[in-house]
Amino acid sequence: MLRRLLLVLLPLLLLLAAALGGPLANAVAERETQATYLDRLTDVGRFASLAESALNSTHTEALQDEVARYGQLYGIPVAVVAVDGDIVAASQQRPDLTDPAVVAAMDSAFAGTRPSPPAAVMPWETAPLVVVEPVGRDSEVVAAVVEVSPTDRLRADILSQWGWLAALGILPLLAVIAAAWPISRWILRPVRRLDEATAAIAGGIVDTHVDDVSGPPELRRLSTSFNTMVDVVNTAMRRQRDFVADASHQLRNPLASLRLAVDNLKPHLPDSEPVREAHHIAVDEAQEMGNVLDALLAATRLDAAAETVELALLVSAHLPKWQVLGVTVETDVPAGQRVPVSYGSVLDELVANAARLSGGTRVRVFFVDGSLHVADNGTGLSEEDRAQALNRFWRSPRHQNVSGTGLGLSICADLISAAGGTLRLAEANPGLDVVITPASRD
C-alpha cells in the first residue's frame, strides 16, 4: 500500500516540477538570448554609425580595419553591404549573404526598418543569431551592417543554467520524497494494522484487536471503532451460541423424560393396532426431536479450533462406525494428508446420509486431485435438487417420509467453510458425489 501511495505521489511531484520548471527554463533562455542580442545590436549599431560616416566621406579604410579587427577578435562574421549588394567592408570570415534568414533581415533593413528581435534560442537549436542594422534612416538607407553570430556559447550558457536549475529543483524534490516515505508510513500504519486484523478475523481469530494507536486522528478513531465492532460482534455471537447451547441442553432433560414416559406407556396400552401405531409415532417424534437438538448443538461448534489430524487415521477411526450402516464402505485416502478434526463429524453425516437416503449399496470415501469425495451408487439428486440441498431444512420430495432434520448437509457445508474449505454436490453417475476441497495450506 505504501509503494502504491508513493507511485501516485511521485508522478504528481514530477508533473509539478515540470509545470514550474518549464516556464522558468524558457524564461532563462529568453533572458540569455535577449542579453546576447542586445550586445550584438550595440556592436552593429556602432558599425552602422562608422559606415554612415565612411560612406559620406568615401573613405572606408578605417571601417574595413575596424570590422576586420572585430571579426578576428570575436570570431563573428560581419559585413557592411550597400543597397546595390556590393560589400563595403567585411571581416576575414564573411557571413553567408545567401542564407534565407540573412536575406529577409537585409530586405527589412533596406526598407528602413530594424528586423524583429529573435525568439529564445534553445540548446538544441544550431541556427546562428542574425543581427542586421540599417545604415541611414527611412528612405535614406544606403547600406546595412550584417552580423551572423554563432550561438554555441549562448546555447552552452543556457544549458548550464538549466542544469543548475534542475539541480536546485531536484534537491527540494528529493527532500519531499524523503519526507513522504516516513509520513506515508505513519499515515498508513493504522490501515495496515486494520488489514492484518481483518485477515486474522477471516482466518478464524475472531477476537483480534488493533492495538496501534498511532497515525492521523481519523484513522485512530477508525481503529477504536473497529475494536468496538469486534467486541460487539463477538458478544452477539457468544450470546447466540450460548442461547442455542443452553436451550438445547435445557431441552434434553425434559425430552429424555418424555421419551422414557412414552416408552413406559407401552405395557399399559390396549393391544390394538391404532394404539400401537400412535405409540410408535410418538416414539419416532421424540427421537426426531433428539436429532434436531443434536444438529443444533453441532451448529454451535462451528467456531471450534482448527486443529488438524491425518486424514488416513481419521478415516480408520470412523470406519467401524460406518460399516454397521447397512452398506459397503470403501476407503482410499493417502497417508500424510492432514485435515481439520471437524471433518470427522462431516464424514459421519455424509456417509450416514448416503446409507440412509441414497438407496444405493456402496459408499466410497476417497481423496483425489486435492479433494475429498464421498460418493454413493444410489439414485442421486437432480441438478435442481443439488442446487437447493445445502439450504437449511431442505428435504428432497422423495425423502419426506424418511426421518431427518434437513440440517445435516447445511451444517456440514458450514463446518467445511469455517475450516476454510468448500463443499459442493456433483453427479456420480450413478449416485451423488459430495466433493470437499480443503483450504490451501501453502
Protein Blocks (a to p, Z undefined) as FASTA:
>chain_A
ZZmmmmmmmmmmmmmmmmmmmmmmmmmmmmmmmmmmmmmmmmmmmmmmmmmmmmmnopak
lmmmmmmmmmmmnopacddddfkopafbdcfbdcdfkbmklmmmmmmmmnopacdddddd
dfkbcbdcdddddedehjlpcbdcdddddfklmmmmmmmmmmmmmmmmmmmmmmmmmmmm
mmmmmmmmmmmmmmmmmmmmmnopambccfbfgdjfklmmmmmmmmmmmmmmmmmmmmmm
mmmmmmmmmmmmmmmmmmmmmmmmmmmpccdfklmmmmmmmmmmmmmmmmmmmmmmmmmm
mmgccbdcdfklmmmmmmmmmmmnopacdddddehiacdfklmmmmmmmmmmmmmmnopa
bdcdddeehiacdddfbebpafklmmmmmpghiacfklmmpgcehlmmmmmmmmmmmnop
acddddehgajdddddddddZZ
